[in-house]
Amino acid sequence: MSTRFTKVLRMLSILSLVVLFAATTPLEAQKRVLIEQHTGAWCGWCPDGSYRVSEVLKEFPDQIIGVKWHNGDAMTLSPLQGQLAQSFGITGYPQGLVDRTVYSGAMALDRGAWRGAAIARLNAPPIFELDVEYSYNATTEMITATITAEVLTNDPRQFAFNVYIMEDRVSGPNNNQWNQQNYLSNRPGFENNPYYKQPSVIVGYEHMSVVRHAFGGAYGDIQKFQKSVKAGETYSQTFSFKKAADWKPQDLYVVGLVQAFVVNGTSLTDGSIVNAIEVGKVMPAFAKLETDLEYTMMTLGQDFSHTIVVSNPQDFEIEVDLSIDATESNYPSNWAPTLSKTKVILPAKGNTEVLVNLNAPAGKPDFATFNVKAMPVSKNGLKVMATNTEFNILTDNTKHIIFGLNPNSELFKSALAMNADYGQKIVYMPLPTSKIDAALNAYQAGNFEFIHITSSYNTRGLFSTNWAEATLIRNYLKSAVNAGKKILLSSELDMHITFNTTDGSADAKAFFGNTLGIGYAGNPLQLVQTNSQGQITGYLYADVQGVSGDPIGDGLNFSVNKSAGTAANKRLYFAENLTASGSATPILNYTQTGGIAGVKSQVGSSRIVYLSFNFEAADDQIKSKLATEIMDWLFGEPSGTAPAMTLSTQELDFGTVNKGEFETKSFTLRNVGNAPLTFTKIELENNAEGTFTITEGGSLASLGEGGTRIIEVKFSPDNVETTANYTANLKIQSNDPNTPNATITLEGVGFNPSSVDEVVSVDGLFSMSVEPNPVNTVSTFNYTINGAAAQFINIKMIDASGRTIQQIVKESLAPGTFNAEINAGNLTSGTYYIMAEINGVTTQMSVVVVK
């Protein structure tokens, strides 16, 4: 594997039995980022953390280093792991630290944030150029590491050295201290994860990148560094430690690092890692496989070729065997894929192109996944590892598609297998959450007539939140509605999340509530029984009855979660009680609660069915009839003509605006119906202060079929004295028969900068100011202690909920004038407060963050 350092393994002599690893001086400085994963053999979600780190390391092999601190198992390094967890806020597993720095407002990060945080840190200055020499003496079993740091940039902070002894392929006896728990085993949504096919308990698991010893402890050793470093200086430190009996020398290596060691009293205020280096890790040789298009389309009956680039990232030649991995591929038996090359010899850093050729016969619509495998040939004891890449093909005659976020949604296709109208048209396409962006961009909604998407308990939030994936799905559904497509949706919890939790996005409320007319009532139905430890001990069921006279529901009576043939992985944990308004009407009700179990909605020429339970849990004997009734209504003739109004959002948040300034926001109003949309009112209500003004679109009289219009609103808090929150409503009345009245909520914060110059305590013993205020990234906090004696002072910055954002100072200080830095780089816009307590008197001042 290529690195900016050349790692050299030398056998110094047979007699000395010493192995030395060295990193030679690079041509230029390189920043390397350290991901510290906190994990444990007992932690069932931790294999996904390991997989995510391994993918990042493959993507950035020379720039990112991964290590694992174990908790609660035989590999736990106590008390260091506990110290790190307490100091940096590790509260769950797997969580991780990326250079021990803050990312998106947090330092302890869940695994989904590790990649983004690491990429962001690559842009940080390295401060030091690092070099490590590492040796192991087999006679004395002593491990010695010398780390050297050349200063590249002046920096006033205190720094510390640290070197971790690492070990790969760590395993132990057959017990819960070593065997890895694996919650990903056969879990929907993780089909592309290598742990999906692994058992729920992996016996004999080989743990990788395990921290065995930290020479500098949890926070590093400062003794070799001056408090302030200057460019051109060089610092060095040597550490020694005797190998433990169960460590395997051939699997040991080291990670060296320099970390900040900035304290305020007894509190570590900056322990960030500024640069790191990995030395001695023996990486197996591999070939890198790349494809430009993960998802593509093909015309049946025509020759098709797809290009795979095979490259050699090593500094030496490799021979590679190529094949189509039949166990990981899934394609029709009458498709015959071949490779243009099955063996290639790649020089160091070389690459070549290989074609996957396909001559698929004409036939019914279909979807296929092809997995190409590359295995280097082992020569002279060379360690090798296989790599894979895959691409997916959808035939371009596909008009009915199921996007399989929930693998069980394929049962909808199975239920229609014998239906002459629909059975041969529907294509099921597995869709891992990690591939949502690529797949939806490749297969636009305009290609299809029918779209089915299900969000299960394991993928909850993919309809309802502000996650990037959820936004992509909603935008896809909006385009499908605007194009008049037929849509089937279902979820266990997403309407609950949308309308009943803080995670629900305004965009989801606007789409499901305003556009589709779907709402939520009460709490979800719990369909599982659990013990005191939260383990599932049984399943409950809910009876469903169709709405009399409804074209879908009339005459339907069945249960969900009751069928004896329903396997545990096809049962539901929850179901939702819906409401229907506007264009939505009930089709199914729960008999126990009287709540709505399913609705149908017509928006223009688009028809939508939403079920609050997932199809796989319905009684087996009813599945075919339920699926047929849904499809018959979706593809039935639209009833009449009418306008239909949709709004792009339900709220506009203007953030914080200074007195004398203004901010504008806009939303899109659209007529997705099949008749003109006319307006009788577009005006502001509850706007007593007059801070909000409609600047564009307020005089709109009508929109033709398919028409859109931007409505723009200005927020100008001209009369604010200090800081104030402002709200108003923008009301829209129209001839939309389903939604004649719509409301947009307006919110903004007004701030008067001149009102926060200096604040003095009531007893006159303390004063403080912040410059600049408002702040964008960094401000200076100045404070003065008066009087004759030292005082204990506690100063912190809190948010509007009272949560501490930054502990500024907490110690006894003599009278004088002091300052500290306020870092607002990771804070969102809004008003925060500095609380200063001295001599029993609390003084407060506002700090406004403006982005």
TINU-683273 format. One record per residue (C-alpha): residue number from 0; x, y negated, z; residue in three letters. Coordinates in steps of 0.5 Angstrom, whole numbers, plus 500, padded with zeros to 3 digits. Layout:
R  num  east  north   up  residuo
R  NUM     X      Y    Z      ala
...
***
This chain:
R  num  east  north   up  residuo
R    0   500    500  500      met
R    1   503    493  498      ser
R    2   505    488  504      thr
R    3   508    482  504      arg
R    4   513    485  509      phe
R    5   517    491  507      thr
R    6   516    497  512      lys
R    7   522    501  512      val
R    8   522    508  516      leu
R    9   529    510  517      arg
R   10   532    516  521      met
R   11   538    513  524      leu
R   12   541    520  526      ser
R   13   540    527  528      ile
R   14   543    527  534      leu
R   15   540    520  537      ser
R   16   533    522  534      leu
R   17   531    515  534      val
R   18   526    513  529      val
R   19   526    505  527      leu
R   20   521    501  523      phe
R   21   522    494  521      ala
R   22   519    489  518      ala
R   23   524    485  513      thr
R   24   523    477  512      thr
R   25   518    475  507      pro
R   26   518    471  502      leu
R   27   513    466  505      glu
R   28   509    466  511      ala
R   29   502    470  511      gln
R   30   496    469  516      lys
R   31   494    476  518      arg
R   32   487    477  522      val
R   33   486    482  528      leu
R   34   479    485  529      ile
R   35   479    488  536      glu
R   36   473    493  536      gln
R   37   471    495  543      his
R   38   468    502  542      thr
R   39   467    509  546      gly
R   40   466    516  544      ala
R   41   459    516  548      trp
R   42   457    510  543      cys
R   43   453    512  538      gly
R   44   453    506  533      trp
R   45   460    505  534      cys
R   46   462    510  528      pro
R   47   458    504  524      asp
R   48   463    499  527      gly
R   49   469    504  525      ser
R   50   466    504  518      tyr
R   51   465    497  517      arg
R   52   472    495  519      val
R   53   475    501  514      ser
R   54   472    498  509      glu
R   55   474    491  510      val
R   56   481    494  511      leu
R   57   481    497  504      lys
R   58   478    490  501      glu
R   59   484    486  505      phe
R   60   489    491  506      pro
R   61   495    486  507      asp
R   62   491    481  511      gln
R   63   487    484  516      ile
R   64   489    489  522      ile
R   65   484    493  526      gly
R   66   485    496  533      val
R   67   480    499  538      lys
R   68   479    498  545      trp
R   69   476    504  548      his
R   70   471    504  554      asn
R   71   468    509  558      gly
R   72   472    515  555      asp
R   73   478    519  556      ala
R   74   482    513  551      met
R   75   480    507  556      thr
R   76   486    503  557      leu
R   77   484    500  564      ser
R   78   483    495  567      pro
R   79   485    491  560      leu
R   80   479    493  556      gln
R   81   475    491  562      gly
R   82   478    484  563      gln
R   83   478    483  555      leu
R   84   470    485  556      ala
R   85   469    480  561      gln
R   86   474    474  559      ser
R   87   471    474  552      phe
R   88   464    476  553      gly
R   89   463    483  550      ile
R   90   456    486  553      thr
R   91   455    491  548      gly
R   92   458    496  544      tyr
R   93   460    496  538      pro
R   94   462    489  539      gln
R   95   469    486  537      gly
R   96   473    480  537      leu
R   97   476    477  531      val
R   98   483    473  533      asp
R   99   479    472  539      arg
R  100   476    466  536      thr
R  101   469    463  536      val
R  102   465    465  529      tyr
R  103   458    462  528      ser
R  104   457    460  536      gly
R  105   460    466  539      ala
R  106   466    470  540      met
R  107   464    477  542      ala
R  108   461    479  535      leu
R  109   456    484  533      asp
R  110   459    489  527      arg
R  111   455    485  522      gly
R  112   459    479  523      ala
R  113   466    482  523      trp
R  114   468    481  516      arg
R  115   465    474  515      gly
R  116   469    472  521      ala
R  117   475    475  519      ala
R  118   475    472  512      ile
R  119   474    465  515      ala
R  120   480    466  519      arg
R  121   484    468  513      leu
R  122   484    460  512      asn
R  123   487    459  519      ala
R  124   495    456  519      pro
R  125   499    462  521      pro
R  126   503    458  526      ile
R  127   509    463  526      phe
R  128   512    468  522      glu
R  129   513    475  525      leu
R  130   518    480  525      asp
R  131   517    487  529      val
R  132   523    492  530      glu
R  133   520    498  533      tyr
R  134   523    505  535      ser
R  135   522    511  538      tyr
R  136   527    516  542      asn
R  137   525    523  542      ala
R  138   530    525  547      thr
R  139   528    519  552      thr
R  140   521    519  549      glu
R  141   522    511  550      met
R  142   518    506  545      ile
R  143   522    500  544      thr
R  144   519    494  540      ala
R  145   522    487  539      thr
R  146   518    482  536      ile
R  147   521    475  533      thr
R  148   517    469  532      ala
R  149   519    463  527      glu
R  150   515    457  528      val
R  151   512    454  522      leu
R  152   508    448  525      thr
R  153   509    444  531      asn
R  154   504    446  536      asp
R  155   503    443  543      pro
R  156   500    450  546      arg
R  157   503    455  551      gln
R  158   504    461  547      phe
R  159   505    469  549      ala
R  160   508    475  546      phe
R  161   504    482  545      asn
R  162   505    488  542      val
R  163   500    494  542      tyr
R  164   502    501  542      ile
R  165   497    504  537      met
R  166   496    512  535      glu
R  167   492    515  530      asp
R  168   488    522  529      arg
R  169   487    522  537      val
R  170   483    528  539      ser
R  171   482    532  545      gly
R  172   478    538  549      pro
R  173   470    539  547      asn
R  174   467    535  551      asn
R  175   463    528  551      asn
R  176   470    524  553      gln
R  177   472    526  546      trp
R  178   467    528  542      asn
R  179   464    522  538      gln
R  180   456    521  539      gln
R  181   453    519  532      asn
R  182   447    515  531      tyr
R  183   447    515  524      leu
R  184   446    522  523      ser
R  185   441    523  517      asn
R  186   438    516  520      arg
R  187   434    512  514      pro
R  188   438    506  511      gly
R  189   445    509  512      phe
R  190   445    514  506      glu
R  191   451    510  503      asn
R  192   455    511  510      asn
R  193   460    517  511      pro
R  194   457    518  518      tyr
R  195   450    519  515      tyr
R  196   452    526  513      lys
R  197   456    528  520      gln
R  198   452    531  526      pro
R  199   449    527  531      ser
R  200   455    529  536      val
R  201   462    530  532      ile
R  202   466    535  535      val
R  203   474    535  534      gly
R  204   473    527  532      tyr
R  205   479    524  530      glu
R  206   479    517  533      his
R  207   484    512  529      met
R  208   487    506  531      ser
R  209   487    507  538      val
R  210   490    502  543      val
R  211   494    506  548      arg
R  212   498    501  551      his
R  213   499    493  551      ala
R  214   506    491  553      phe
R  215   503    484  554      gly
R  216   497    486  558      gly
R  217   490    483  556      ala
R  218   493    476  555      tyr
R  219   500    477  553      gly
R  220   507    475  556      asp
R  221   509    467  556      ile
R  222   516    468  559      gln
R  223   520    467  552      lys
R  224   516    461  550      phe
R  225   517    454  551      gln
R  226   510    450  553      lys
R  227   510    446  546      ser
R  228   513    449  540      val
R  229   517    446  534      lys
R  230   518    448  527      ala
R  231   524    452  526      gly
R  232   525    454  533      glu
R  233   525    462  534      thr
R  234   523    466  539      tyr
R  235   524    473  541      ser
R  236   522    479  546      gln
R  237   524    486  547      thr
R  238   519    491  550      phe
R  239   520    498  553      ser
R  240   515    504  555      phe
R  241   515    511  556      lys
R  242   511    515  551      lys
R  243   505    519  555      ala
R  244   505    526  554      ala
R  245   499    527  550      asp
R  246   501    522  545      trp
R  247   504    524  538      lys
R  248   510    521  536      pro
R  249   508    522  528      gln
R  250   502    518  529      asp
R  251   504    512  533      leu
R  252   505    505  530      tyr
R  253   505    498  533      val
R  254   501    492  532      val
R  255   505    485  534      gly
R  256   502    479  535      leu
R  257   502    472  538      val
R  258   497    469  542      gln
R  259   495    462  545      ala
R  260   495    462  553      phe
R  261   492    455  555      val
R  262   489    455  562      val
R  263   485    450  566      asn
R  264   486    451  573      gly
R  265   485    459  573      thr
R  266   481    459  567      ser
R  267   483    461  560      leu
R  268   481    456  555      thr
R  269   484    458  549      asp
R  270   487    466  548      gly
R  271   486    466  540      ser
R  272   491    470  536      ile
R  273   495    466  531      val
R  274   498    471  527      asn
R  275   499    479  528      ala
R  276   503    484  524      ile
R  277   503    492  523      glu
R  278   509    496  523      val
R  279   510    504  522      gly
R  280   503    506  521      lys
R  281   503    511  515      val
R  282   498    510  510      met
R  283   496    516  506      pro
R  284   496    514  498      ala
R  285   490    513  495      phe
R  286   487    510  488      ala
R  287   483    504  488      lys
R  288   477    505  484      leu
R  289   473    498  481      glu
R  290   466    497  477      thr
R  291   464    491  475      asp
R  292   456    493  475      leu
R  293   454    497  481      glu
R  294   447    497  478      tyr
R  295   445    497  470      thr
R  296   440    499  465      met
R  297   440    504  460      met
R  298   436    505  454      thr
R  299   434    513  453      leu
R  300   436    516  447      gly
R  301   442    512  446      gln
R  302   449    513  448      asp
R  303   452    509  454      phe
R  304   459    508  457      ser
R  305   461    505  464      his
R  306   468    502  465      thr
R  307   471    504  472      ile
R  308   478    501  473      val
R  309   483    506  477      val
R  310   489    502  480      ser
R  311   495    504  484      asn
R  312   496    499  490      pro
R  313   502    503  492      gln
R  314   510    501  491      asp
R  315   511    508  488      phe
R  316   508    512  482      glu
R  317   502    517  483      ile
R  318   498    522  479      glu
R  319   491    522  480      val
R  320   485    527  479      asp
R  321   479    524  477      leu
R  322   472    527  477      ser
R  323   464    526  478      ile
R  324   463    528  485      asp
R  325   457    532  484      ala
R  326   455    532  491      thr
R  327   455    525  492      glu
R  328   451    524  485      ser
R  329   444    524  483      asn
R  330   442    524  476      tyr
R  331   437    528  472      pro
R  332   439    535  470      ser
R  333   439    534  462      asn
R  334   443    528  463      trp
R  335   451    530  461      ala
R  336   456    525  464      pro
R  337   463    526  462      thr
R  338   470    522  463      leu
R  339   474    520  458      ser
R  340   480    521  462      lys
R  341   480    527  468      thr
R  342   488    526  470      lys
R  343   492    519  470      val
R  344   499    517  472      ile
R  345   499    510  475      leu
R  346   506    507  476      pro
R  347   507    502  482      ala
R  348   502    497  482      lys
R  349   499    500  475      gly
R  350   492    501  473      asn
R  351   488    504  467      thr
R  352   481    504  465      glu
R  353   476    510  465      val
R  354   470    511  461      leu
R  355   464    515  464      val
R  356   460    517  458      asn
R  357   453    519  458      leu
R  358   448    521  452      asn
R  359   441    521  456      ala
R  360   436    524  452      pro
R  361   429    520  451      ala
R  362   424    522  456      gly
R  363   420    519  462      lys
R  364   423    513  466      pro
R  365   428    515  471      asp
R  366   434    513  476      phe
R  367   441    516  477      ala
R  368   447    515  481      thr
R  369   454    517  479      phe
R  370   459    518  484      asn
R  371   467    518  481      val
R  372   472    521  485      lys
R  373   479    519  485      ala
R  374   484    524  489      met
R  375   492    523  488      pro
R  376   496    529  487      val
R  377   500    531  494      ser
R  378   508    531  492      lys
R  379   514    532  497      asn
R  380   509    532  503      gly
R  381   506    525  501      leu
R  382   499    524  505      lys
R  383   494    523  500      val
R  384   486    521  501      met
R  385   480    521  496      ala
R  386   477    515  494      thr
R  387   470    514  491      asn
R  388   466    509  487      thr
R  389   459    509  485      glu
R  390   454    506  480      phe
R  391   447    506  479      asn
R  392   443    507  472      ile
R  393   435    505  471      leu
R  394   432    507  465      thr
R  395   429    500  461      asp
R  396   423    504  460      asn
R  397   421    503  468      thr
R  398   415    499  469      lys
R  399   413    502  476      his
R  400   419    502  481      ile
R  401   419    504  489      ile
R  402   425    500  492      phe
R  403   427    505  497      gly
R  404   429    501  503      leu
R  405   426    507  507      asn
R  406   427    514  504      pro
R  407   421    516  506      asn
R  408   417    512  501      ser
R  409   419    517  496      glu
R  410   413    520  499      leu
R  411   408    515  495      phe
R  412   411    518  489      lys
R  413   410    525  491      ser
R  414   403    523  492      ala
R  415   401    521  485      leu
R  416   405    527  482      ala
R  417   399    530  479      met
R  418   396    523  477      asn
R  419   395    523  470      ala
R  420   395    515  470      asp
R  421   401    514  475      tyr
R  422   405    520  476      gly
R  423   410    520  471      gln
R  424   411    512  471      lys
R  425   413    511  478      ile
R  426   421    511  479      val
R  427   424    512  486      tyr
R  428   430    508  487      met
R  429   434    509  494      pro
R  430   436    502  496      leu
R  431   441    501  502      pro
R  432   441    495  506      thr
R  433   448    493  504      ser
R  434   446    493  496      lys
R  435   440    489  496      ile
R  436   443    483  493      asp
R  437   446    487  487      ala
R  438   440    491  486      ala
R  439   435    486  486      leu
R  440   439    481  482      asn
R  441   440    487  477      ala
R  442   433    489  476      tyr
R  443   429    483  476      gln
R  444   421    483  478      ala
R  445   419    481  471      gly
R  446   422    488  469      asn
R  447   416    491  472      phe
R  448   409    492  473      glu
R  449   408    495  480      phe
R  450   413    494  486      ile
R  451   413    498  492      his
R  452   417    496  498      ile
R  453   417    499  505      thr
R  454   421    496  511      ser
R  455   421    502  517      ser
R  456   423    501  524      tyr
R  457   430    502  522      asn
R  458   430    496  517      thr
R  459   425    492  521      arg
R  460   426    484  520      gly
R  461   427    485  512      leu
R  462   421    482  511      phe
R  463   421    477  516      ser
R  464   427    474  519      thr
R  465   432    469  516      asn
R  466   437    474  514      trp
R  467   440    473  507      ala
R  468   437    480  505      glu
R  469   430    478  508      ala
R  470   431    472  504      thr
R  471   433    475  498      leu
R  472   427    480  499      ile
R  473   422    475  500      arg
R  474   424    471  494      asn
R  475   424    477  490      tyr
R  476   417    478  492      leu
R  477   415    471  491      lys
R  478   417    471  483      ser
R  479   413    478  483      ala
R  480   407    474  485      val
R  481   408    468  481      asn
R  482   409    473  475      ala
R  483   402    477  476      gly
R  484   405    483  479      lys
R  485   402    489  483      lys
R  486   405    490  489      ile
R  487   405    495  495      leu
R  488   408    493  502      leu
R  489   408    496  509      ser
R  490   412    495  515      ser
R  491   412    498  522      glu
R  492   414    491  526      leu
R  493   415    485  521      asp
R  494   409    482  521      met
R  495   410    482  529      his
R  496   417    479  528      ile
R  497   414    474  523      thr
R  498   408    471  527      phe
R  499   410    473  534      asn
R  500   417    472  536      thr
R  501   423    467  535      thr
R  502   426    471  530      asp
R  503   420    470  525      gly
R  504   422    465  519      ser
R  505   418    459  517      ala
R  506   419    462  510      asp
R  507   416    468  512      ala
R  508   410    465  515      lys
R  509   409    461  509      ala
R  510   409    467  504      phe
R  511   405    472  508      phe
R  512   401    467  512      gly
R  513   399    462  507      asn
R  514   400    465  500      thr
R  515   398    472  502      leu
R  516   393    471  507      gly
R  517   396    476  512      ile
R  518   397    474  520      gly
R  519   398    478  526      tyr
R  520   394    479  532      ala
R  521   396    482  539      gly
R  522   402    487  540      asn
R  523   404    492  536      pro
R  524   401    499  537      leu
R  525   406    504  541      gln
R  526   406    511  537      leu
R  527   412    514  542      val
R  528   412    516  549      gln
R  529   419    515  552      thr
R  530   422    517  559      asn
R  531   425    512  564      ser
R  532   432    512  560      gln
R  533   428    510  553      gly
R  534   429    517  550      gln
R  535   423    519  546      ile
R  536   419    525  549      thr
R  537   413    525  545      gly
R  538   409    522  539      tyr
R  539   402    518  539      leu
R  540   397    517  534      tyr
R  541   392    512  531      ala
R  542   386    513  528      asp
R  543   384    509  521      val
R  544   378    508  518      gln
R  545   376    505  511      gly
R  546   372    499  511      val
R  547   365    500  508      ser
R  548   364    498  501      gly
R  549   371    496  500      asp
R  550   374    499  493      pro
R  551   380    502  497      ile
R  552   378    503  504      gly
R  553   371    506  503      asp
R  554   370    513  505      gly
R  555   377    514  508      leu
R  556   378    517  515      asn
R  557   385    519  517      phe
R  558   390    519  522      ser
R  559   397    516  522      val
R  560   403    520  526      asn
R  561   398    526  527      lys
R  562   399    531  522      ser
R  563   402    537  524      ala
R  564   407    537  518      gly
R  565   409    531  519      thr
R  566   417    531  521      ala
R  567   420    527  527      ala
R  568   424    523  522      asn
R  569   417    521  518      lys
R  570   413    519  524      arg
R  571   412    512  526      leu
R  572   415    508  533      tyr
R  573   410    503  532      phe
R  574   404    500  528      ala
R  575   401    493  527      glu
R  576   394    490  528      asn
R  577   394    485  522      leu
R  578   389    479  521      thr
R  579   386    477  514      ala
R  580   385    470  512      ser
R  581   384    466  505      gly
R  582   385    471  499      ser
R  583   386    477  504      ala
R  584   381    482  506      thr
R  585   381    488  510      pro
R  586   381    495  507      ile
R  587   383    499  513      leu
R  588   382    498  521      asn
R  589   384    502  527      tyr
R  590   379    505  531      thr
R  591   382    505  538      gln
R  592   383    497  537      thr
R  593   379    495  532      gly
R  594   385    491  529      gly
R  595   386    491  521      ile
R  596   391    496  519      ala
R  597   391    494  512      gly
R  598   389    488  507      val
R  599   389    487  500      lys
R  600   390    480  497      ser
R  601   389    477  490      gln
R  602   394    471  488      val
R  603   392    469  481      gly
R  604   393    475  477      ser
R  605   398    478  482      ser
R  606   395    484  487      arg
R  607   398    486  493      ile
R  608   396    491  498      val
R  609   400    491  505      tyr
R  610   399    497  510      leu
R  611   401    496  517      ser
R  612   403    503  518      phe
R  613   408    507  513      asn
R  614   405    511  508      phe
R  615   409    517  510      glu
R  616   406    518  517      ala
R  617   399    518  514      ala
R  618   395    525  514      asp
R  619   398    530  509      asp
R  620   391    531  506      gln
R  621   389    524  505      ile
R  622   396    522  502      lys
R  623   394    523  495      ser
R  624   387    520  495      lys
R  625   390    514  499      leu
R  626   395    513  494      ala
R  627   390    513  488      thr
R  628   385    508  491      glu
R  629   391    503  492      ile
R  630   393    504  485      met
R  631   386    504  482      asp
R  632   385    497  485      trp
R  633   392    494  484      leu
R  634   391    496  476      phe
R  635   383    494  476      gly
R  636   381    488  473      glu
R  637   382    481  476      pro
R  638   375    478  479      ser
R  639   373    471  476      gly
R  640   378    465  475      thr
R  641   380    461  481      ala
R  642   386    456  483      pro
R  643   391    459  488      ala
R  644   395    454  492      met
R  645   402    456  495      thr
R  646   407    452  499      leu
R  647   415    454  499      ser
R  648   415    453  507      thr
R  649   410    451  513      gln
R  650   415    446  516      glu
R  651   420    441  515      leu
R  652   426    440  520      asp
R  653   430    433  519      phe
R  654   435    435  525      gly
R  655   438    429  528      thr
R  656   438    422  525      val
R  657   441    415  527      asn
R  658   437    409  528      lys
R  659   437    405  522      gly
R  660   438    411  518      glu
R  661   434    416  514      phe
R  662   433    423  512      glu
R  663   429    426  506      thr
R  664   426    433  506      lys
R  665   422    436  500      ser
R  666   418    442  499      phe
R  667   414    445  493      thr
R  668   407    446  492      leu
R  669   405    451  486      arg
R  670   398    453  483      asn
R  671   399    461  482      val
R  672   392    461  480      gly
R  673   388    462  474      asn
R  674   384    455  474      ala
R  675   386    448  475      pro
R  676   388    446  482      leu
R  677   385    439  485      thr
R  678   387    435  491      phe
R  679   382    431  496      thr
R  680   388    430  501      lys
R  681   395    429  501      ile
R  682   397    425  508      glu
R  683   400    425  514      leu
R  684   397    426  521      glu
R  685   399    425  528      asn
R  686   404    420  526      asn
R  687   403    415  531      ala
R  688   410    412  531      glu
R  689   410    412  523      gly
R  690   417    415  523      thr
R  691   415    420  517      phe
R  692   413    417  510      thr
R  693   411    421  504      ile
R  694   416    418  498      thr
R  695   414    423  493      glu
R  696   408    427  491      gly
R  697   403    424  495      gly
R  698   398    421  490      ser
R  699   398    428  486      leu
R  700   391    429  484      ala
R  701   391    436  480      ser
R  702   396    442  478      leu
R  703   394    446  472      gly
R  704   395    454  472      glu
R  705   402    455  474      gly
R  706   404    448  475      gly
R  707   409    446  481      thr
R  708   410    439  484      arg
R  709   415    437  489      ile
R  710   413    433  495      ile
R  711   418    429  499      glu
R  712   418    426  506      val
R  713   422    421  509      lys
R  714   424    421  516      phe
R  715   427    414  519      ser
R  716   427    413  527      pro
R  717   427    406  526      asp
R  718   424    404  533      asn
R  719   428    409  538      val
R  720   431    407  544      glu
R  721   435    412  546      thr
R  722   434    420  544      thr
R  723   427    422  542      ala
R  724   423    428  539      asn
R  725   418    426  533      tyr
R  726   413    431  530      thr
R  727   407    430  525      ala
R  728   403    434  520      asn
R  729   402    433  513      leu
R  730   395    436  511      lys
R  731   393    438  504      ile
R  732   386    439  502      gln
R  733   384    442  495      ser
R  734   379    446  491      asn
R  735   383    453  493      asp
R  736   377    457  495      pro
R  737   381    462  499      asn
R  738   386    456  503      thr
R  739   382    450  502      pro
R  740   386    447  508      asn
R  741   394    447  509      ala
R  742   399    444  514      thr
R  743   406    443  514      ile
R  744   409    441  521      thr
R  745   414    435  521      leu
R  746   420    435  526      glu
R  747   426    430  527      gly
R  748   430    427  533      val
R  749   432    420  533      gly
R  750   438    417  536      phe
R  751   440    411  538      asn
R  752   448    411  538      pro
R  753   449    404  542      ser
R  754   445    407  548      ser
R  755   451    412  550      val
R  756   457    408  551      asp
R  757   459    409  558      glu
R  758   455    413  564      val
R  759   457    411  571      val
R  760   455    415  577      ser
R  761   450    412  582      val
R  762   455    412  587      asp
R  763   460    409  582      gly
R  764   466    414  584      leu
R  765   465    417  577      phe
R  766   464    414  570      ser
R  767   465    418  563      met
R  768   464    417  555      ser
R  769   465    420  549      val
R  770   468    418  543      glu
R  771   465    419  537      pro
R  772   458    420  539      asn
R  773   454    423  535      pro
R  774   460    428  534      val
R  775   460    432  527      asn
R  776   466    437  529      thr
R  777   471    434  535      val
R  778   470    428  540      ser
R  779   474    426  546      thr
R  780   471    426  553      phe
R  781   474    421  557      asn
R  782   472    421  565      tyr
R  783   475    417  571      thr
R  784   475    419  578      ile
R  785   475    413  583      asn
R  786   476    413  590      gly
R  787   482    414  595      ala
R  788   482    422  595      ala
R  789   482    428  591      ala
R  790   475    430  589      gln
R  791   472    437  587      phe
R  792   469    436  580      ile
R  793   465    440  576      asn
R  794   464    438  568      ile
R  795   460    442  563      lys
R  796   456    441  557      met
R  797   450    444  556      ile
R  798   444    445  551      asp
R  799   437    443  551      ala
R  800   435    450  554      ser
R  801   441    449  560      gly
R  802   445    454  557      arg
R  803   453    452  558      thr
R  804   456    451  552      ile
R  805   463    449  554      gln
R  806   466    448  561      gln
R  807   470    442  561      ile
R  808   473    442  568      val
R  809   472    445  574      lys
R  810   478    444  579      glu
R  811   480    439  585      ser
R  812   483    432  581      leu
R  813   486    426  584      ala
R  814   483    419  582      pro
R  815   485    417  575      gly
R  816   483    417  568      thr
R  817   483    424  564      phe
R  818   480    426  557      asn
R  819   478    433  554      ala
R  820   476    435  547      glu
R  821   469    437  546      ile
R  822   469    442  540      asn
R  823   462    442  536      ala
R  824   465    445  530      gly
R  825   460    451  531      asn
R  826   454    448  534      leu
R  827   448    446  530      thr
R  828   445    439  530      ser
R  829   441    437  536      gly
R  830   442    433  543      thr
R  831   447    436  548      tyr
R  832   448    434  555      tyr
R  833   454    433  559      ile
R  834   453    435  567      met
R  835   458    432  571      ala
R  836   458    434  579      glu
R  837   462    430  584      ile
R  838   462    429  591      asn
R  839   455    432  591      gly
R  840   452    427  586      val
R  841   450    429  579      thr
R  842   451    425  573      thr
R  843   448    426  566      gln
R  844   450    423  559      met
R  845   447    425  552      ser
R  846   452    428  546      val
R  847   448    428  539      val
R  848   451    433  534      val
R  849   450    431  527      val
R  850   452    436  521      lys
***
